[in-house]
Amino acid sequence: MSTIEPWLREILRCPKCRAELRDDTGPTGPELVCVDPDCGLAYRFEDGIPVLLIDEARTPA
């Protein structure tokens, strides 16, 4: 899905709640999704780079 280096992938966390992120596919393509059920924000990729901005994250349905 994403082309993030494994060492970087292990340290990325949700900027809102600091939970781990999992790979997923959203309506616009690959994204990282927060595993915390109370948060669940989805962060899109732009040019292969995750956009980890809370204001630009997709909220859970």
MMTF fields as JSON, N, C-alpha, C and O atoms, coordinates in Angstrom:
{
  "mmtfVersion": "1.0.0",
  "mmtfProducer": "UNKNOWN",
  "numBonds": 243,
  "numAtoms": 244,
  "numGroups": 61,
  "numChains": 1,
  "numModels": 1,
  "chainsPerModel": [1],
  "groupsPerChain": [61],
  "chainIdList": ["A"],
  "bondAtomList": [4, 2, 8, 6, 12, 10, 16, 14, 20, 18, 24, 22, 28, 26, 32, 30, 36, 34, 40, 38, 44, 42, 48, 46, 52, 50, 56, 54, 60, 58, 64, 62, 68, 66, 72, 70, 76, 74, 80, 78, 84, 82, 88, 86, 92, 90, 96, 94, 100, 98, 104, 102, 108, 106, 112, 110, 116, 114, 120, 118, 124, 122, 128, 126, 132, 130, 136, 134, 140, 138, 144, 142, 148, 146, 152, 150, 156, 154, 160, 158, 164, 162, 168, 166, 172, 170, 176, 174, 180, 178, 184, 182, 188, 186, 192, 190, 196, 194, 200, 198, 204, 202, 208, 206, 212, 210, 216, 214, 220, 218, 224, 222, 228, 226, 232, 230, 236, 234, 240, 238],
  "bondOrderList": [1, 1, 1, 1, 1, 1, 1, 1, 1, 1, 1, 1, 1, 1, 1, 1, 1, 1, 1, 1, 1, 1, 1, 1, 1, 1, 1, 1, 1, 1, 1, 1, 1, 1, 1, 1, 1, 1, 1, 1, 1, 1, 1, 1, 1, 1, 1, 1, 1, 1, 1, 1, 1, 1, 1, 1, 1, 1, 1, 1],
  "groupList": [{"groupName": "MET", "atomNameList": ["N", "CA", "C", "O"], "elementList": ["N", "C", "C", "O"], "formalChargeList": [0, 0, 0, 0], "bondAtomList": [1, 0, 2, 1, 3, 2], "bondOrderList": [1, 1, 2], "singleLetterCode": "M", "chemCompType": "L-PEPTIDE LINKING"}, {"groupName": "SER", "atomNameList": ["N", "CA", "C", "O"], "elementList": ["N", "C", "C", "O"], "formalChargeList": [0, 0, 0, 0], "bondAtomList": [1, 0, 2, 1, 3, 2], "bondOrderList": [1, 1, 2], "singleLetterCode": "S", "chemCompType": "L-PEPTIDE LINKING"}, {"groupName": "THR", "atomNameList": ["N", "CA", "C", "O"], "elementList": ["N", "C", "C", "O"], "formalChargeList": [0, 0, 0, 0], "bondAtomList": [1, 0, 2, 1, 3, 2], "bondOrderList": [1, 1, 2], "singleLetterCode": "T", "chemCompType": "L-PEPTIDE LINKING"}, {"groupName": "ILE", "atomNameList": ["N", "CA", "C", "O"], "elementList": ["N", "C", "C", "O"], "formalChargeList": [0, 0, 0, 0], "bondAtomList": [1, 0, 2, 1, 3, 2], "bondOrderList": [1, 1, 2], "singleLetterCode": "I", "chemCompType": "L-PEPTIDE LINKING"}, {"groupName": "GLU", "atomNameList": ["N", "CA", "C", "O"], "elementList": ["N", "C", "C", "O"], "formalChargeList": [0, 0, 0, 0], "bondAtomList": [1, 0, 2, 1, 3, 2], "bondOrderList": [1, 1, 2], "singleLetterCode": "E", "chemCompType": "L-PEPTIDE LINKING"}, {"groupName": "PRO", "atomNameList": ["N", "CA", "C", "O"], "elementList": ["N", "C", "C", "O"], "formalChargeList": [0, 0, 0, 0], "bondAtomList": [1, 0, 2, 1, 3, 2], "bondOrderList": [1, 1, 2], "singleLetterCode": "P", "chemCompType": "L-PEPTIDE LINKING"}, {"groupName": "TRP", "atomNameList": ["N", "CA", "C", "O"], "elementList": ["N", "C", "C", "O"], "formalChargeList": [0, 0, 0, 0], "bondAtomList": [1, 0, 2, 1, 3, 2], "bondOrderList": [1, 1, 2], "singleLetterCode": "W", "chemCompType": "L-PEPTIDE LINKING"}, {"groupName": "LEU", "atomNameList": ["N", "CA", "C", "O"], "elementList": ["N", "C", "C", "O"], "formalChargeList": [0, 0, 0, 0], "bondAtomList": [1, 0, 2, 1, 3, 2], "bondOrderList": [1, 1, 2], "singleLetterCode": "L", "chemCompType": "L-PEPTIDE LINKING"}, {"groupName": "ARG", "atomNameList": ["N", "CA", "C", "O"], "elementList": ["N", "C", "C", "O"], "formalChargeList": [0, 0, 0, 0], "bondAtomList": [1, 0, 2, 1, 3, 2], "bondOrderList": [1, 1, 2], "singleLetterCode": "R", "chemCompType": "L-PEPTIDE LINKING"}, {"groupName": "CYS", "atomNameList": ["N", "CA", "C", "O"], "elementList": ["N", "C", "C", "O"], "formalChargeList": [0, 0, 0, 0], "bondAtomList": [1, 0, 2, 1, 3, 2], "bondOrderList": [1, 1, 2], "singleLetterCode": "C", "chemCompType": "L-PEPTIDE LINKING"}, {"groupName": "LYS", "atomNameList": ["N", "CA", "C", "O"], "elementList": ["N", "C", "C", "O"], "formalChargeList": [0, 0, 0, 0], "bondAtomList": [1, 0, 2, 1, 3, 2], "bondOrderList": [1, 1, 2], "singleLetterCode": "K", "chemCompType": "L-PEPTIDE LINKING"}, {"groupName": "ALA", "atomNameList": ["N", "CA", "C", "O"], "elementList": ["N", "C", "C", "O"], "formalChargeList": [0, 0, 0, 0], "bondAtomList": [1, 0, 2, 1, 3, 2], "bondOrderList": [1, 1, 2], "singleLetterCode": "A", "chemCompType": "L-PEPTIDE LINKING"}, {"groupName": "ASP", "atomNameList": ["N", "CA", "C", "O"], "elementList": ["N", "C", "C", "O"], "formalChargeList": [0, 0, 0, 0], "bondAtomList": [1, 0, 2, 1, 3, 2], "bondOrderList": [1, 1, 2], "singleLetterCode": "D", "chemCompType": "L-PEPTIDE LINKING"}, {"groupName": "GLY", "atomNameList": ["N", "CA", "C", "O"], "elementList": ["N", "C", "C", "O"], "formalChargeList": [0, 0, 0, 0], "bondAtomList": [1, 0, 2, 1, 3, 2], "bondOrderList": [1, 1, 2], "singleLetterCode": "G", "chemCompType": "PEPTIDE LINKING"}, {"groupName": "VAL", "atomNameList": ["N", "CA", "C", "O"], "elementList": ["N", "C", "C", "O"], "formalChargeList": [0, 0, 0, 0], "bondAtomList": [1, 0, 2, 1, 3, 2], "bondOrderList": [1, 1, 2], "singleLetterCode": "V", "chemCompType": "L-PEPTIDE LINKING"}, {"groupName": "TYR", "atomNameList": ["N", "CA", "C", "O"], "elementList": ["N", "C", "C", "O"], "formalChargeList": [0, 0, 0, 0], "bondAtomList": [1, 0, 2, 1, 3, 2], "bondOrderList": [1, 1, 2], "singleLetterCode": "Y", "chemCompType": "L-PEPTIDE LINKING"}, {"groupName": "PHE", "atomNameList": ["N", "CA", "C", "O"], "elementList": ["N", "C", "C", "O"], "formalChargeList": [0, 0, 0, 0], "bondAtomList": [1, 0, 2, 1, 3, 2], "bondOrderList": [1, 1, 2], "singleLetterCode": "F", "chemCompType": "L-PEPTIDE LINKING"}],
  "groupTypeList": [0, 1, 2, 3, 4, 5, 6, 7, 8, 4, 3, 7, 8, 9, 5, 10, 9, 8, 11, 4, 7, 8, 12, 12, 2, 13, 5, 2, 13, 5, 4, 7, 14, 9, 14, 12, 5, 12, 9, 13, 7, 11, 15, 8, 16, 4, 12, 13, 3, 5, 14, 7, 7, 3, 12, 4, 11, 8, 2, 5, 11],
  "groupIdList": [1, 2, 3, 4, 5, 6, 7, 8, 9, 10, 11, 12, 13, 14, 15, 16, 17, 18, 19, 20, 21, 22, 23, 24, 25, 26, 27, 28, 29, 30, 31, 32, 33, 34, 35, 36, 37, 38, 39, 40, 41, 42, 43, 44, 45, 46, 47, 48, 49, 50, 51, 52, 53, 54, 55, 56, 57, 58, 59, 60, 61],
  "secStructList": [7, 7, 7, 7, 7, 2, 2, 2, 2, 2, 2, 7, 5, 7, 6, 6, 6, 7, 7, 5, 3, 3, 3, 3, 3, 3, 6, 6, 3, 3, 3, 3, 3, 3, 7, 7, 6, 6, 6, 7, 7, 3, 3, 3, 3, 3, 6, 6, 3, 3, 7, 7, 7, 4, 4, 4, 1, 5, 7, 7, 7],
  "xCoordList": [0.83, 0.0, 0.874, 1.013, 1.455, 2.299, 3.75, 4.096, 4.575, 5.987, 6.83, 7.956, 6.304, 7.012, 8.052, 7.77, 9.242, 10.299, 9.822, 9.158, 10.152, 9.694, 10.075, 9.275, 11.282, 11.699, 10.852, 10.552, 10.472, 9.631, 8.202, 7.528, 7.747, 6.378, 6.141, 5.046, 7.152, 7.025, 6.873, 6.294, 7.379, 7.314, 6.191, 5.912, 5.546, 4.443, 3.267, 2.906, 2.686, 1.529, 0.507, 0.833, -0.724, -1.8, -1.465, -1.205, -1.468, -1.151, -2.202, -1.922, -3.401, -4.458, -4.392, -4.438, -4.283, -4.365, -3.11, -3.018, -2.146, -0.865, -0.973, -0.045, -2.099, -2.249, -1.523, -1.139, -1.34, -0.71, -1.599, -2.802, -0.986, -1.71, -1.595, -0.541, -2.672, -2.656, -2.87, -3.484, -2.36, -2.567, -3.983, -4.528, -4.575, -5.921, -6.067, -5.179, -7.194, -7.521, -8.829, -9.839, -8.802, -9.981, -10.566, -10.165, -11.505, -12.162, -11.218, -11.503, -10.099, -9.168, -7.861, -6.93, -7.777, -6.575, -6.005, -6.728, -4.698, -4.077, -4.15, -4.095, -4.275, -4.294, -3.833, -3.794, -3.49, -3.16, -4.335, -4.816, -4.795, -5.975, -5.591, -4.914, -6.026, -5.776, -6.506, -7.669, -5.816, -6.416, -7.269, -7.975, -7.222, -8.03, -9.49, -9.812, -10.379, -11.793, -12.474, -13.467, -11.967, -12.55, -12.079, -12.692, -10.998, -10.445, -10.735, -11.634, -9.981, -10.228, -9.971, -10.412, -9.276, -9.019, -8.206, -7.347, -8.495, -7.794, -6.996, -7.528, -5.714, -4.795, -4.416, -3.9, -4.669, -4.414, -2.936, -2.154, -2.579, -1.233, -1.284, -2.241, -0.269, -0.139, 1.276, 2.258, 1.37, 2.664, 3.518, 4.733, 2.87, 3.581, 3.934, 4.597, 3.502, 3.823, 2.514, 1.563, 2.455, 1.219, 1.027, 1.964, -0.18, -0.528, -1.09, -2.284, -0.227, -0.616, -1.065, -0.537, -2.043, -2.632, -4.052, -4.879, -4.325, -5.642, -6.758, -7.807, -6.54, -7.565, -7.865, -8.929, -6.948, -7.149, -7.486, -7.657, -7.585, -7.896, -9.375, -10.224, -9.652, -11.038, -11.559, -10.901, -12.742, -13.323, -13.988, -14.431, -14.062, -14.696, -16.183, -16.853, -16.656, -18.076, -18.988, -20.207],
  "yCoordList": [-1.194, 0.0, 1.258, 1.918, 1.585, 2.773, 2.35, 1.18, 3.299, 3.017, 3.636, 4.069, 3.681, 4.24, 3.22, 2.025, 3.706, 2.838, 2.163, 2.801, 0.885, 0.164, 0.84, 0.855, 1.393, 2.034, 3.268, 3.555, 3.992, 5.174, 4.759, 5.378, 3.719, 3.222, 2.846, 3.051, 2.3, 1.863, 3.027, 2.854, 4.192, 5.31, 6.309, 7.178, 6.191, 7.112, 6.866, 5.721, 7.935, 7.861, 8.908, 9.874, 8.707, 9.663, 10.973, 10.97, 12.087, 13.365, 13.824, 14.669, 13.273, 13.695, 12.944, 13.563, 11.605, 10.827, 10.0, 9.365, 10.004, 9.298, 7.771, 7.06, 7.266, 5.816, 5.396, 6.24, 4.095, 3.574, 3.813, 4.039, 3.758, 3.917, 2.634, 1.997, 2.256, 1.069, 1.497, 2.53, 0.696, 0.961, 0.587, -0.404, 1.378, 1.115, 1.799, 2.523, 1.555, 2.227, 2.976, 2.391, 4.265, 5.099, 5.469, 4.911, 6.396, 6.787, 7.427, 7.409, 7.99, 8.635, 7.865, 8.354, 6.673, 5.859, 5.465, 5.427, 5.167, 4.71, 5.778, 6.979, 5.296, 6.201, 5.46, 4.23, 6.214, 5.669, 5.978, 7.11, 4.956, 5.109, 4.833, 3.849, 5.7, 5.551, 4.308, 4.083, 3.5, 2.273, 2.514, 1.606, 3.705, 4.016, 4.157, 5.022, 3.322, 3.39, 4.714, 5.068, 5.447, 6.741, 7.852, 8.919, 7.613, 8.614, 8.194, 8.741, 7.234, 6.661, 7.565, 7.249, 8.675, 9.574, 8.871, 8.036, 9.227, 8.66, 9.759, 10.819, 9.493, 10.466, 10.014, 8.912, 10.853, 10.53, 10.666, 11.235, 10.135, 10.302, 11.306, 11.326, 12.128, 13.062, 12.907, 13.168, 12.489, 12.24, 11.268, 11.437, 10.242, 9.216, 9.589, 8.817, 10.767, 11.237, 11.36, 11.974, 10.776, 10.905, 12.34, 12.974, 12.832, 14.181, 14.026, 13.782, 14.169, 13.942, 15.236, 15.635, 15.871, 17.102, 16.797, 16.322, 17.068, 16.757, 17.445, 16.847, 18.697, 19.453, 18.886, 19.157, 18.106, 17.54, 16.059, 15.441, 15.481, 14.061, 13.818, 14.678, 12.619, 12.199, 11.59, 10.745, 12.025, 11.485, 10.152, 9.904, 9.289, 7.978, 8.124, 9.066, 7.162, 7.19, 6.778, 6.746],
  "zCoordList": [0.0, 0.0, 0.0, -1.03, 1.143, 1.201, 1.006, 1.168, 0.663, 0.454, 1.563, 1.317, 2.759, 3.896, 4.363, 4.456, 4.652, 5.167, 6.457, 7.274, 6.647, 7.846, 9.173, 10.108, 9.258, 10.512, 10.814, 11.973, 9.769, 9.948, 10.254, 11.078, 9.591, 9.787, 11.242, 11.766, 11.896, 13.281, 14.265, 15.338, 13.916, 14.863, 14.578, 15.404, 13.414, 13.108, 14.049, 14.323, 14.531, 15.423, 15.012, 14.322, 15.441, 15.183, 15.894, 17.097, 15.169, 15.816, 16.826, 17.676, 16.733, 17.66, 18.993, 20.056, 18.937, 20.178, 20.468, 21.518, 19.547, 19.69, 19.59, 19.974, 19.076, 18.874, 17.595, 16.786, 17.421, 16.214, 15.004, 15.13, 13.833, 12.573, 11.767, 11.751, 11.103, 10.242, 8.805, 8.537, 7.883, 6.461, 6.073, 6.559, 5.199, 4.703, 3.352, 2.903, 2.723, 1.471, 1.668, 2.059, 1.396, 1.55, 0.203, -0.819, 0.183, -1.066, -2.087, -3.284, -1.627, -2.56, -2.71, -3.35, -2.131, -2.255, -0.915, 0.08, -0.872, 0.383, 1.467, 1.199, 2.698, 3.829, 5.08, 5.109, 6.096, 7.405, 8.322, 8.37, 9.054, 9.898, 11.35, 11.649, 12.229, 13.659, 14.18, 13.846, 15.002, 15.527, 16.77, 17.208, 17.343, 18.527, 18.107, 17.292, 18.647, 18.235, 18.573, 17.938, 19.552, 19.897, 18.969, 18.919, 18.235, 17.324, 15.88, 15.241, 15.374, 14.055, 12.864, 11.759, 13.046, 11.918, 10.83, 11.115, 9.587, 8.435, 7.755, 7.426, 7.548, 6.961, 5.561, 5.378, 4.583, 3.179, 2.842, 3.604, 1.692, 1.161, 0.022, -0.752, -0.081, -1.191, -1.748, -1.052, -2.984, -3.622, -2.808, -2.704, -2.227, -1.474, -0.053, 0.64, 0.402, 1.754, 2.542, 2.06, 3.76, 4.544, 5.031, 5.518, 4.893, 5.35, 6.768, 6.945, 7.764, 9.153, 9.827, 10.864, 9.215, 9.748, 10.215, 9.437, 11.47, 12.028, 11.249, 11.012, 10.85, 10.132, 8.751, 8.194, 8.189, 6.859, 6.893, 5.842, 8.084, 8.206, 7.94, 8.174, 7.446, 7.22, 8.52, 9.127, 8.938, 10.173, 9.886, 8.765, 10.897, 10.685, 10.363, 10.786, 9.607, 9.194, 10.319, 10.146]
}
